[in-house]
Amino acid sequence: MFAVFKTGGKQYRVAADDVLKVDKVKGEPGQIVEFGEVLVVGGDSVTLGAPIVAGATVAAEVLEQARGPKIIAFKKRRRKNSRRKRGHRQEFTLLRITEILTDGKKPSKTAPPRPKRAPAPAPAMPEAPVKAAAEAAAPAAETAAKKRKAPAKKPEKPKSKPPAAKAKKPPPKGKKK
């Protein structure tokens, strides 16, 4: 079953157990809030409202009241020495849809309990295979480390004779000043 409801000037299509962000709604975390402006209720048969479906409500649990990321509004008028900088953080409410109710029914007053996850158990392995695997991997790791540390040596060039002393040029011919 799904429903389309309106809040904060926006419309949201939801089903049970959906989590969504809406503009700020009054309510503390854990509290149940109701939305009565339901436009469509669907499932086996679709009911359209004119403009709203009579007797239909959407119940949701408030998970968190928070603020969105900071948005900077920067305005500059070139060559006028005019600049304005404003920051804004939009407040929102994080909701979990608990029920979609029709025929004027009232929501359950408490939020349904959330099943808590148990941490995954660590796989139990005998120690002997682990040690054997570590010992088998150790020689390979040592050879890999040696390869990385010791770069391949370049072949040495044969040493050549030192260059012969340069012969002095005779002074240029002509007048001396």
C-alpha positions in Angstrom: 0.0 0.0 0.0 1.3 3.5 -0.8 0.1 7.0 -0.3 0.8 10.5 -1.6 0.6 13.2 1.1 1.4 16.9 1.2 3.5 18.8 3.8 5.7 21.9 3.6 4.3 22.7 0.1 5.7 19.5 -1.3 4.2 16.1 -2.1 5.7 12.7 -1.1 4.9 9.2 -2.3 5.5 6.8 0.6 4.9 3.2 1.7 5.2 1.7 5.2 8.7 1.7 6.7 10.0 4.3 4.2 12.5 6.9 5.6 12.4 10.4 4.2 13.4 14.0 4.8 10.7 16.6 5.0 10.7 20.3 5.9 10.7 20.8 9.7 7.7 19.3 11.5 7.1 19.8 15.2 7.9 16.7 17.2 10.6 15.1 19.3 12.5 12.1 18.2 10.5 8.9 18.9 7.2 10.8 18.7 4.4 9.9 16.2 3.2 12.6 13.9 0.1 12.5 11.6 -0.3 14.0 8.1 -4.0 14.5 7.2 -3.5 16.0 3.8 -3.5 12.7 1.8 -4.0 13.2 -1.9 -3.9 9.5 -3.1 -4.1 6.1 -1.4 -3.1 3.1 -3.5 -2.8 -0.6 -3.2 -5.3 -3.1 -4.6 -7.5 -0.2 -5.7 -6.4 3.5 -6.1 -8.4 6.2 -4.3 -7.9 9.7 -5.6 -8.8 12.7 -3.5 -10.8 15.7 -4.6 -8.6 17.4 -3.3 -7.9 15.1 -0.4 -9.0 11.6 0.5 -11.6 11.8 3.3 -10.6 9.9 6.5 -7.1 9.0 5.3 -3.9 9.8 7.3 -0.3 8.9 7.2 1.4 8.2 10.5 5.2 8.6 10.9 7.8 8.4 13.6 10.2 11.3 14.0 13.7 9.9 13.9 15.7 13.1 14.0 15.5 16.9 13.8 18.5 18.2 12.0 19.9 20.9 9.6 21.1 20.5 6.1 24.4 21.6 4.6 25.4 25.3 4.6 24.4 27.2 1.5 26.2 30.4 0.7 24.3 33.2 -1.1 27.0 35.6 -2.5 26.0 38.6 -4.5 28.4 41.0 -6.2 27.9 44.0 -8.3 30.9 44.5 -10.4 32.7 47.9 -10.4 30.4 49.1 -7.6 32.4 47.9 -4.5 29.2 46.0 -3.4 29.3 42.5 -2.0 26.9 40.6 0.2 27.5 37.2 1.7 24.7 35.2 3.5 24.8 31.7 4.8 21.7 29.4 5.3 21.1 26.0 6.7 17.7 24.5 6.0 16.1 22.6 8.9 14.5 19.2 8.2 12.9 16.3 10.0 13.8 12.7 9.3 10.7 10.5 9.4 10.0 6.8 9.2 6.5 6.0 7.9 4.8 3.7 10.3 1.2 3.4 9.0 -1.1 4.4 6.2 -4.5 4.7 7.6 -7.9 4.9 5.9 -11.6 5.2 7.0 -10.8 7.6 9.9 -8.7 5.1 11.9 -6.3 6.4 14.5 -2.6 5.6 14.6 -1.1 3.4 17.3 0.2 5.8 19.9 3.6 4.2 20.2 6.3 3.7 17.6 6.7 0.0 16.7 9.8 -1.4 18.3 12.8 -1.6 16.0 14.5 -5.0 16.0 18.1 -4.5 17.2 20.9 -6.1 15.3 23.2 -8.4 17.1 26.8 -8.1 16.1 27.9 -10.8 13.7 29.7 -13.7 15.5 33.3 -14.0 14.6 34.1 -17.2 12.7 35.6 -19.8 15.0 38.7 -21.3 13.3 41.3 -23.6 14.8 44.6 -22.0 15.5 46.8 -24.6 13.8 45.7 -23.9 10.2 46.1 -20.2 10.8 49.7 -20.6 12.0 50.5 -22.9 9.2 49.2 -20.4 6.7 51.2 -17.6 8.3 54.4 -19.7 8.2 53.8 -20.6 4.5 53.2 -16.9 3.7 56.3 -15.7 5.6 59.0 -16.9 3.1 57.0 -15.5 0.2 56.7 -12.2 2.1 60.4 -12.1 2.9 61.4 -12.6 -0.8 58.9 -10.0 -1.9 60.3 -7.5 0.7 63.9 -8.2 -0.5 62.9 -7.6 -4.1 61.4 -4.3 -3.1 64.3 -3.1 -1.0 67.2 -4.1 -3.2 66.9 -2.6 -6.7 68.6 -4.4 -9.5 72.3 -3.4 -10.0 73.2 -1.6 -13.2 76.2 -3.1 -15.0 79.4 -1.1 -14.4 80.9 0.8 -17.2 84.6 0.1 -17.9 86.8 2.9 -16.7 88.3 4.9 -19.4 91.6 6.7 -19.5 91.6 10.2 -18.1 91.5 12.8 -20.9 94.8 14.1 -22.2 96.0 17.5 -21.1 94.9 20.2 -23.4 97.5 21.7 -25.5 97.9 25.5 -25.2 97.0 27.5 -28.2 99.6 29.9 -29.5 98.8 33.5 -28.9 97.0 35.2 -31.8 99.1 36.9 -34.3 98.8 40.6 -34.7 99.5 43.8 -32.7 99.7 43.6 -29.0 98.1 46.4 -27.2 
